[in-house]
Amino acid sequence: MKCDVLIVGAGFAGLVMAERLSSIGKRCIVLEKRAHVGGNAHDEYNDRGVLVHPYGGHLFSTNSDRVFNYLSKFTEWVPATYTAKSYTQGKLWSFPINLQTYEQLVGQPSTTEEMEAYLVERRVPIVHPLNSEEAIISQVGWELYDMFYRGYIKKMWNCSARDLDPAVCLRIPIRTSRDDRRLDGKYTCMPKDGYDAMFQRLLGASPLVEVLTGTSYQDFPIEHKHLVYTGCIDRFFGYEYGMLPYRSMRFEHETFGLDFYQPTVQVNYPNDFDFTRIIEIKHATGQQCPNTTIVREFPEAFSIEKEPFYPVLSPASAEIYAKYKASADATPNTTFVGRLAMFKYYNMDQVVGASLAAFEKVRANLEGK
């Protein structure tokens, strides 16, 4: 088999690259080791008729007009508001931290000014936080950190927040208003017919794209002019500089004959139980169905046999990745893109944005020959 571009991985990164490159007349073959496309964003209907996300909830939100307009060619959208709770001290708290959380803490209605005064008293004065723990205690102090972050980080990452890059915890907003949205992008919505339907329309946009599922890159050599690689960058280079750290996940699904199981799409469990959170995606999809399905998420140690879900960002892993990045930059006719290939804690929209940018570089490379 021959193609212009061989693409390894049929998640967001690989599929966007395939659609874009085929749009300029390049024949693309996509290899995917799983039995389906879409990567971790794959969705499907279970035997009770509920549209579920097998790999945990994927909530779409973006501020990028470019990303939103691009994906809108392949899906209509339904508006969504993502709110979350955190279960600790025997009750549900509004989360991310906001004025409602503070009102629960003090047991009475309050104001933004009162919450800000509370935070000023408790913040640890750290001008330039060096890790995730410092990033949070410099904003809210130890009390709220212990309630909502310390235990969650330990379960999620199997380390202290002191060992993680500040960006890991700074992904979660902290507000002094009553705004309790988990995500607040300009476009906060879900694909009307689900992610899989969107991926199928994306793939159907060109006859120049062929996808081979259940196929490993190492076991299926294909002659090509350019390679797009979306898998683990350390695996590509045979772990020459050591394994990069990831966290894997185990998902436990349970279906109930109820409209809803919990009050919001996401409930965190920072200090109790072995799982970190429960996702009930029906809150976000807006599906009308007499049943509902929840997904409990259990973080696990990563090994070569398991799927990598989250890169562990730390000074040590940054040093290792820098070596792989240098090797990647020196590899001709090869593009590394996506969360695993770029070792970044990207959201879905960021992966799409990175892929659109990578496409422009690949096009220039191919058209320059």
C-alpha beads as a LAMMPS data file, in Angstrom:
LAMMPS data file: protein, C-alpha beads

369 atoms
368 bonds

1 atom types
1 bond types

-500.0 500.0 xlo xhi
-500.0 500.0 ylo yhi
-500.0 500.0 zlo zhi

Masses

1 110.0

Atoms # bond

1 1 1 0.000 0.000 0.000
2 1 1 1.116 3.536 -0.743
3 1 1 -0.087 6.963 0.301
4 1 1 1.018 10.553 0.435
5 1 1 0.555 10.812 4.212
6 1 1 0.479 7.996 6.727
7 1 1 -1.315 9.023 9.922
8 1 1 -0.876 7.071 13.130
9 1 1 -3.884 7.421 15.423
10 1 1 -7.541 8.185 14.662
11 1 1 -8.268 10.547 17.525
12 1 1 -9.008 14.250 17.064
13 1 1 -5.456 15.022 15.928
14 1 1 -5.209 12.272 13.333
15 1 1 -8.690 12.752 11.913
16 1 1 -8.360 16.523 11.552
17 1 1 -5.019 16.066 9.803
18 1 1 -6.543 13.454 7.485
19 1 1 -9.484 15.659 6.528
20 1 1 -7.336 18.734 5.946
21 1 1 -4.644 16.954 3.931
22 1 1 -7.185 15.107 1.798
23 1 1 -8.839 18.459 1.063
24 1 1 -5.693 19.466 -0.868
25 1 1 -5.633 16.204 -2.781
26 1 1 -3.335 14.120 -0.599
27 1 1 -4.130 10.450 -0.203
28 1 1 -4.107 9.574 3.500
29 1 1 -4.120 6.265 5.304
30 1 1 -4.980 6.366 9.016
31 1 1 -3.913 3.497 11.257
32 1 1 -5.771 3.033 14.545
33 1 1 -5.000 0.210 16.959
34 1 1 -8.432 0.359 18.611
35 1 1 -11.576 -0.974 16.979
36 1 1 -13.111 2.483 16.548
37 1 1 -12.173 6.020 15.538
38 1 1 -12.327 9.097 17.770
39 1 1 -9.752 8.079 20.358
40 1 1 -10.878 8.838 23.891
41 1 1 -13.666 11.102 22.589
42 1 1 -15.452 8.108 21.036
43 1 1 -19.096 7.796 22.089
44 1 1 -21.736 5.133 21.557
45 1 1 -25.203 4.009 22.629
46 1 1 -25.292 1.308 25.282
47 1 1 -27.844 -1.505 25.546
48 1 1 -30.197 0.735 27.556
49 1 1 -30.263 3.387 24.842
50 1 1 -28.051 5.902 26.639
51 1 1 -25.415 7.803 24.661
52 1 1 -22.287 7.193 26.726
53 1 1 -18.641 8.241 26.694
54 1 1 -16.740 4.997 27.355
55 1 1 -13.527 6.840 28.249
56 1 1 -14.977 9.378 30.641
57 1 1 -16.844 12.610 29.952
58 1 1 -15.723 14.784 27.062
59 1 1 -17.198 18.233 27.479
60 1 1 -16.597 20.565 24.558
61 1 1 -15.739 24.209 25.147
62 1 1 -13.573 26.640 23.219
63 1 1 -12.806 30.326 22.780
64 1 1 -11.418 29.730 19.299
65 1 1 -13.562 30.887 16.382
66 1 1 -11.282 28.944 14.049
67 1 1 -11.729 25.640 15.889
68 1 1 -15.475 26.066 16.339
69 1 1 -16.084 27.070 12.719
70 1 1 -13.987 24.192 11.452
71 1 1 -15.817 21.534 13.468
72 1 1 -19.170 23.130 12.624
73 1 1 -18.708 21.885 9.059
74 1 1 -19.272 18.377 10.400
75 1 1 -21.828 18.803 13.176
76 1 1 -24.663 20.871 14.509
77 1 1 -24.429 21.763 18.192
78 1 1 -26.638 21.763 21.257
79 1 1 -25.898 24.406 23.896
80 1 1 -24.605 23.103 27.207
81 1 1 -23.786 24.449 30.639
82 1 1 -21.280 22.346 32.530
83 1 1 -21.571 22.615 36.290
84 1 1 -19.841 20.433 38.836
85 1 1 -19.917 19.605 42.522
86 1 1 -17.347 18.262 44.940
87 1 1 -18.276 15.758 47.636
88 1 1 -16.316 16.315 50.830
89 1 1 -17.064 16.578 54.557
90 1 1 -20.220 14.575 53.914
91 1 1 -21.927 16.947 51.497
92 1 1 -21.870 18.379 48.003
93 1 1 -20.082 21.687 47.518
94 1 1 -20.239 24.069 44.591
95 1 1 -17.069 23.619 42.540
96 1 1 -14.926 25.097 41.034
97 1 1 -14.486 27.371 44.052
98 1 1 -16.784 30.386 43.755
99 1 1 -18.951 32.612 45.930
100 1 1 -21.502 29.829 46.396
101 1 1 -18.730 27.627 47.817
102 1 1 -17.803 30.365 50.273
103 1 1 -21.441 30.818 51.315
104 1 1 -21.609 27.088 52.088
105 1 1 -18.398 27.422 54.105
106 1 1 -19.641 30.295 56.277
107 1 1 -23.243 29.062 56.377
108 1 1 -24.920 32.263 55.234
109 1 1 -25.420 34.519 52.201
110 1 1 -22.353 36.564 51.447
111 1 1 -20.803 39.001 48.982
112 1 1 -17.872 39.009 46.628
113 1 1 -16.159 41.561 48.861
114 1 1 -16.498 39.292 51.921
115 1 1 -15.108 36.321 50.024
116 1 1 -12.193 38.359 48.730
117 1 1 -11.425 39.520 52.270
118 1 1 -11.454 35.891 53.440
119 1 1 -9.040 34.917 50.670
120 1 1 -6.708 37.844 51.384
121 1 1 -6.405 36.644 54.985
122 1 1 -5.590 33.065 54.034
123 1 1 -3.531 33.295 50.882
124 1 1 0.086 32.264 51.177
125 1 1 2.173 35.082 49.661
126 1 1 3.920 33.400 46.732
127 1 1 4.554 35.741 43.806
128 1 1 5.830 33.153 41.360
129 1 1 4.395 29.684 42.152
130 1 1 6.765 26.890 41.159
131 1 1 4.280 24.014 41.445
132 1 1 0.568 23.259 41.632
133 1 1 0.391 23.375 45.418
134 1 1 1.921 26.846 45.504
135 1 1 -0.352 27.919 42.647
136 1 1 -3.485 27.093 44.667
137 1 1 -2.489 28.119 48.191
138 1 1 -1.317 31.457 46.810
139 1 1 -4.917 32.010 45.661
140 1 1 -7.125 30.405 48.318
141 1 1 -4.950 29.307 51.244
142 1 1 -4.683 25.940 52.982
143 1 1 -8.296 25.354 54.106
144 1 1 -9.867 25.253 50.649
145 1 1 -6.781 23.545 49.225
146 1 1 -7.158 20.701 51.735
147 1 1 -10.891 20.409 51.092
148 1 1 -10.807 20.248 47.312
149 1 1 -7.304 19.717 45.940
150 1 1 -4.891 17.783 48.131
151 1 1 -6.688 14.427 48.150
152 1 1 -7.842 14.698 44.548
153 1 1 -4.296 15.359 43.314
154 1 1 -2.929 12.427 45.297
155 1 1 -5.487 10.047 43.789
156 1 1 -5.306 11.464 40.308
157 1 1 -1.551 11.768 39.933
158 1 1 -0.184 9.522 42.712
159 1 1 2.040 12.343 43.904
160 1 1 1.851 15.619 45.772
161 1 1 0.762 18.798 44.028
162 1 1 4.239 20.019 44.952
163 1 1 5.570 17.673 42.263
164 1 1 3.345 18.990 39.470
165 1 1 3.695 21.943 37.154
166 1 1 1.528 24.936 38.221
167 1 1 -0.494 24.619 35.013
168 1 1 -2.028 21.314 36.157
169 1 1 -4.163 22.855 38.913
170 1 1 -4.499 26.245 37.257
171 1 1 -6.728 24.576 34.639
172 1 1 -9.515 24.895 37.219
173 1 1 -10.860 28.460 37.603
174 1 1 -11.286 30.117 40.996
175 1 1 -13.951 32.827 41.114
176 1 1 -15.375 35.247 43.678
177 1 1 -18.685 35.565 41.784
178 1 1 -21.549 33.041 41.777
179 1 1 -20.447 31.749 38.391
180 1 1 -20.188 27.989 38.985
181 1 1 -19.518 26.847 35.431
182 1 1 -16.879 24.146 35.068
183 1 1 -16.002 25.437 31.593
184 1 1 -16.810 28.917 30.347
185 1 1 -15.564 29.127 26.775
186 1 1 -17.182 31.352 24.156
187 1 1 -18.602 28.202 22.571
188 1 1 -19.768 25.718 25.187
189 1 1 -21.809 23.016 23.531
190 1 1 -21.971 19.377 22.489
191 1 1 -22.166 17.789 19.025
192 1 1 -25.890 17.388 18.389
193 1 1 -25.638 13.767 17.253
194 1 1 -22.579 12.868 19.302
195 1 1 -18.853 12.787 18.639
196 1 1 -18.869 9.601 16.581
197 1 1 -21.381 11.037 14.126
198 1 1 -19.178 14.119 13.794
199 1 1 -16.103 11.960 13.156
200 1 1 -17.911 9.909 10.513
201 1 1 -18.969 13.068 8.652
202 1 1 -15.411 14.361 8.901
203 1 1 -14.083 11.135 7.410
204 1 1 -16.770 11.054 4.750
205 1 1 -15.737 14.467 3.466
206 1 1 -13.142 12.929 1.149
207 1 1 -12.671 9.613 -0.687
208 1 1 -8.910 10.086 -0.308
209 1 1 -8.957 8.984 3.353
210 1 1 -8.778 5.318 4.297
211 1 1 -8.955 4.252 7.941
212 1 1 -7.703 0.886 9.128
213 1 1 -8.876 0.118 12.666
214 1 1 -7.461 -2.657 14.810
215 1 1 -4.138 -2.022 13.091
216 1 1 -0.823 -1.247 14.778
217 1 1 1.650 1.104 13.175
218 1 1 4.577 -1.170 14.000
219 1 1 2.911 -4.208 12.404
220 1 1 1.659 -2.594 9.220
221 1 1 4.369 -0.764 7.242
222 1 1 3.035 1.459 4.451
223 1 1 5.062 3.409 1.931
224 1 1 4.481 7.127 2.406
225 1 1 5.929 10.565 1.711
226 1 1 5.104 12.068 5.104
227 1 1 4.239 10.629 8.497
228 1 1 1.868 12.203 11.018
229 1 1 2.322 10.594 14.418
230 1 1 -0.165 11.191 17.252
231 1 1 0.921 8.481 19.708
232 1 1 3.350 8.606 22.626
233 1 1 6.505 10.342 21.479
234 1 1 8.739 8.259 23.741
235 1 1 7.361 5.052 22.233
236 1 1 8.131 6.317 18.727
237 1 1 11.794 6.710 19.657
238 1 1 12.006 3.357 21.423
239 1 1 12.171 4.969 24.889
240 1 1 15.719 6.131 24.100
241 1 1 15.660 8.723 26.900
242 1 1 13.397 6.763 29.228
243 1 1 9.631 6.501 29.572
244 1 1 7.622 9.667 29.934
245 1 1 5.160 9.512 32.844
246 1 1 1.457 9.202 32.158
247 1 1 -1.573 8.243 34.201
248 1 1 -3.936 5.607 32.937
249 1 1 -7.607 5.262 33.854
250 1 1 -10.160 2.590 34.569
251 1 1 -13.823 3.345 33.937
252 1 1 -16.745 1.756 35.731
253 1 1 -20.146 2.259 34.069
254 1 1 -23.489 1.815 35.804
255 1 1 -26.948 2.404 34.337
256 1 1 -30.096 3.333 36.250
257 1 1 -33.761 3.536 35.298
258 1 1 -33.807 7.207 36.264
259 1 1 -33.874 10.536 34.507
260 1 1 -30.730 11.544 36.406
261 1 1 -28.502 10.010 39.077
262 1 1 -26.731 13.149 40.327
263 1 1 -27.471 16.893 40.195
264 1 1 -24.708 17.870 37.743
265 1 1 -22.658 16.413 34.907
266 1 1 -19.629 16.013 37.185
267 1 1 -19.174 15.298 40.891
268 1 1 -15.629 15.158 42.254
269 1 1 -14.656 12.933 45.174
270 1 1 -11.385 14.436 46.439
271 1 1 -11.181 12.807 49.863
272 1 1 -13.442 9.763 49.863
273 1 1 -13.677 6.601 47.737
274 1 1 -11.105 5.226 45.307
275 1 1 -12.484 7.071 42.273
276 1 1 -11.852 10.728 41.534
277 1 1 -15.170 11.659 39.999
278 1 1 -18.491 10.504 38.583
279 1 1 -19.554 11.771 35.164
280 1 1 -23.194 11.673 34.048
281 1 1 -22.887 12.826 30.457
282 1 1 -26.662 12.922 29.885
283 1 1 -26.644 16.308 31.665
284 1 1 -24.497 17.647 28.817
285 1 1 -25.891 15.809 25.782
286 1 1 -29.494 16.732 26.544
287 1 1 -30.609 13.263 25.475
288 1 1 -34.252 12.417 26.188
289 1 1 -34.160 8.894 27.577
290 1 1 -35.820 7.071 30.524
291 1 1 -32.418 5.719 31.606
292 1 1 -29.127 7.299 32.597
293 1 1 -25.559 6.026 32.836
294 1 1 -22.796 7.193 35.132
295 1 1 -19.064 6.618 34.764
296 1 1 -16.786 6.343 37.789
297 1 1 -13.185 7.210 36.987
298 1 1 -10.353 5.356 38.725
299 1 1 -6.810 6.631 38.057
300 1 1 -4.211 3.902 37.618
301 1 1 -0.479 3.569 37.159
302 1 1 0.544 3.586 33.530
303 1 1 2.386 0.768 31.812
304 1 1 3.137 -0.059 28.181
305 1 1 0.150 -2.421 28.145
306 1 1 -2.299 0.283 29.264
307 1 1 -3.729 3.309 27.500
308 1 1 -2.033 6.613 28.411
309 1 1 -4.607 9.272 29.300
310 1 1 -2.876 12.134 31.068
311 1 1 0.745 13.308 30.776
312 1 1 2.272 13.958 34.200
313 1 1 3.699 17.464 33.869
314 1 1 6.637 18.124 36.161
315 1 1 10.164 19.546 35.933
316 1 1 11.558 16.018 35.610
317 1 1 9.199 15.013 32.784
318 1 1 9.834 18.345 31.027
319 1 1 13.548 17.503 30.872
320 1 1 12.866 14.102 29.336
321 1 1 10.361 15.503 26.852
322 1 1 12.823 18.200 25.737
323 1 1 15.179 15.448 24.554
324 1 1 12.423 13.707 22.608
325 1 1 11.284 17.041 21.160
326 1 1 14.802 17.669 19.854
327 1 1 14.795 14.232 18.221
328 1 1 11.347 14.880 16.756
329 1 1 12.460 18.194 15.269
330 1 1 15.404 16.421 13.641
331 1 1 13.255 13.647 12.116
332 1 1 12.587 14.428 8.448
333 1 1 9.146 14.220 6.856
334 1 1 7.489 13.508 10.194
335 1 1 5.005 15.592 12.170
336 1 1 4.210 14.990 15.834
337 1 1 0.847 16.370 16.936
338 1 1 -1.684 15.716 19.707
339 1 1 -1.680 15.315 23.468
340 1 1 0.575 12.251 23.530
341 1 1 2.938 13.242 20.739
342 1 1 3.428 16.752 22.136
343 1 1 3.283 15.675 25.799
344 1 1 0.808 18.422 26.649
345 1 1 -2.288 18.406 28.834
346 1 1 -4.446 19.577 25.929
347 1 1 -8.221 19.889 25.849
348 1 1 -10.038 18.704 22.726
349 1 1 -10.219 22.170 21.177
350 1 1 -6.506 22.701 21.777
351 1 1 -5.758 19.442 19.958
352 1 1 -7.870 20.592 17.010
353 1 1 -6.117 23.972 17.009
354 1 1 -2.682 22.336 17.118
355 1 1 -3.682 20.023 14.268
356 1 1 -4.905 22.875 12.082
357 1 1 -1.605 24.663 12.659
358 1 1 0.382 21.478 11.947
359 1 1 -1.535 20.965 8.708
360 1 1 -0.308 24.293 7.372
361 1 1 3.293 23.240 7.987
362 1 1 2.806 19.828 6.416
363 1 1 1.126 21.357 3.378
364 1 1 4.061 23.710 2.901
365 1 1 6.431 20.745 3.205
366 1 1 4.561 18.614 0.687
367 1 1 3.886 21.378 -1.810
368 1 1 7.513 22.456 -1.660
369 1 1 8.601 19.135 -3.159

Bonds

1 1 1 2
2 1 2 3
3 1 3 4
4 1 4 5
5 1 5 6
6 1 6 7
7 1 7 8
8 1 8 9
9 1 9 10
10 1 10 11
11 1 11 12
12 1 12 13
13 1 13 14
14 1 14 15
15 1 15 16
16 1 16 17
17 1 17 18
18 1 18 19
19 1 19 20
20 1 20 21
21 1 21 22
22 1 22 23
23 1 23 24
24 1 24 25
25 1 25 26
26 1 26 27
27 1 27 28
28 1 28 29
29 1 29 30
30 1 30 31
31 1 31 32
32 1 32 33
33 1 33 34
34 1 34 35
35 1 35 36
36 1 36 37
37 1 37 38
38 1 38 39
39 1 39 40
40 1 40 41
41 1 41 42
42 1 42 43
43 1 43 44
44 1 44 45
45 1 45 46
46 1 46 47
47 1 47 48
48 1 48 49
49 1 49 50
50 1 50 51
51 1 51 52
52 1 52 53
53 1 53 54
54 1 54 55
55 1 55 56
56 1 56 57
57 1 57 58
58 1 58 59
59 1 59 60
60 1 60 61
61 1 61 62
62 1 62 63
63 1 63 64
64 1 64 65
65 1 65 66
66 1 66 67
67 1 67 68
68 1 68 69
69 1 69 70
70 1 70 71
71 1 71 72
72 1 72 73
73 1 73 74
74 1 74 75
75 1 75 76
76 1 76 77
77 1 77 78
78 1 78 79
79 1 79 80
80 1 80 81
81 1 81 82
82 1 82 83
83 1 83 84
84 1 84 85
85 1 85 86
86 1 86 87
87 1 87 88
88 1 88 89
89 1 89 90
90 1 90 91
91 1 91 92
92 1 92 93
93 1 93 94
94 1 94 95
95 1 95 96
96 1 96 97
97 1 97 98
98 1 98 99
99 1 99 100
100 1 100 101
101 1 101 102
102 1 102 103
103 1 103 104
104 1 104 105
105 1 105 106
106 1 106 107
107 1 107 108
108 1 108 109
109 1 109 110
110 1 110 111
111 1 111 112
112 1 112 113
113 1 113 114
114 1 114 115
115 1 115 116
116 1 116 117
117 1 117 118
118 1 118 119
119 1 119 120
120 1 120 121
121 1 121 122
122 1 122 123
123 1 123 124
124 1 124 125
125 1 125 126
126 1 126 127
127 1 127 128
128 1 128 129
129 1 129 130
130 1 130 131
131 1 131 132
132 1 132 133
133 1 133 134
134 1 134 135
135 1 135 136
136 1 136 137
137 1 137 138
138 1 138 139
139 1 139 140
140 1 140 141
141 1 141 142
142 1 142 143
143 1 143 144
144 1 144 145
145 1 145 146
146 1 146 147
147 1 147 148
148 1 148 149
149 1 149 150
150 1 150 151
151 1 151 152
152 1 152 153
153 1 153 154
154 1 154 155
155 1 155 156
156 1 156 157
157 1 157 158
158 1 158 159
159 1 159 160
160 1 160 161
161 1 161 162
162 1 162 163
163 1 163 164
164 1 164 165
165 1 165 166
166 1 166 167
167 1 167 168
168 1 168 169
169 1 169 170
170 1 170 171
171 1 171 172
172 1 172 173
173 1 173 174
174 1 174 175
175 1 175 176
176 1 176 177
177 1 177 178
178 1 178 179
179 1 179 180
180 1 180 181
181 1 181 182
182 1 182 183
183 1 183 184
184 1 184 185
185 1 185 186
186 1 186 187
187 1 187 188
188 1 188 189
189 1 189 190
190 1 190 191
191 1 191 192
192 1 192 193
193 1 193 194
194 1 194 195
195 1 195 196
196 1 196 197
197 1 197 198
198 1 198 199
199 1 199 200
200 1 200 201
201 1 201 202
202 1 202 203
203 1 203 204
204 1 204 205
205 1 205 206
206 1 206 207
207 1 207 208
208 1 208 209
209 1 209 210
210 1 210 211
211 1 211 212
212 1 212 213
213 1 213 214
214 1 214 215
215 1 215 216
216 1 216 217
217 1 217 218
218 1 218 219
219 1 219 220
220 1 220 221
221 1 221 222
222 1 222 223
223 1 223 224
224 1 224 225
225 1 225 226
226 1 226 227
227 1 227 228
228 1 228 229
229 1 229 230
230 1 230 231
231 1 231 232
232 1 232 233
233 1 233 234
234 1 234 235
235 1 235 236
236 1 236 237
237 1 237 238
238 1 238 239
239 1 239 240
240 1 240 241
241 1 241 242
242 1 242 243
243 1 243 244
244 1 244 245
245 1 245 246
246 1 246 247
247 1 247 248
248 1 248 249
249 1 249 250
250 1 250 251
251 1 251 252
252 1 252 253
253 1 253 254
254 1 254 255
255 1 255 256
256 1 256 257
257 1 257 258
258 1 258 259
259 1 259 260
260 1 260 261
261 1 261 262
262 1 262 263
263 1 263 264
264 1 264 265
265 1 265 266
266 1 266 267
267 1 267 268
268 1 268 269
269 1 269 270
270 1 270 271
271 1 271 272
272 1 272 273
273 1 273 274
274 1 274 275
275 1 275 276
276 1 276 277
277 1 277 278
278 1 278 279
279 1 279 280
280 1 280 281
281 1 281 282
282 1 282 283
283 1 283 284
284 1 284 285
285 1 285 286
286 1 286 287
287 1 287 288
288 1 288 289
289 1 289 290
290 1 290 291
291 1 291 292
292 1 292 293
293 1 293 294
294 1 294 295
295 1 295 296
296 1 296 297
297 1 297 298
298 1 298 299
299 1 299 300
300 1 300 301
301 1 301 302
302 1 302 303
303 1 303 304
304 1 304 305
305 1 305 306
306 1 306 307
307 1 307 308
308 1 308 309
309 1 309 310
310 1 310 311
311 1 311 312
312 1 312 313
313 1 313 314
314 1 314 315
315 1 315 316
316 1 316 317
317 1 317 318
318 1 318 319
319 1 319 320
320 1 320 321
321 1 321 322
322 1 322 323
323 1 323 324
324 1 324 325
325 1 325 326
326 1 326 327
327 1 327 328
328 1 328 329
329 1 329 330
330 1 330 331
331 1 331 332
332 1 332 333
333 1 333 334
334 1 334 335
335 1 335 336
336 1 336 337
337 1 337 338
338 1 338 339
339 1 339 340
340 1 340 341
341 1 341 342
342 1 342 343
343 1 343 344
344 1 344 345
345 1 345 346
346 1 346 347
347 1 347 348
348 1 348 349
349 1 349 350
350 1 350 351
351 1 351 352
352 1 352 353
353 1 353 354
354 1 354 355
355 1 355 356
356 1 356 357
357 1 357 358
358 1 358 359
359 1 359 360
360 1 360 361
361 1 361 362
362 1 362 363
363 1 363 364
364 1 364 365
365 1 365 366
366 1 366 367
367 1 367 368
368 1 368 369
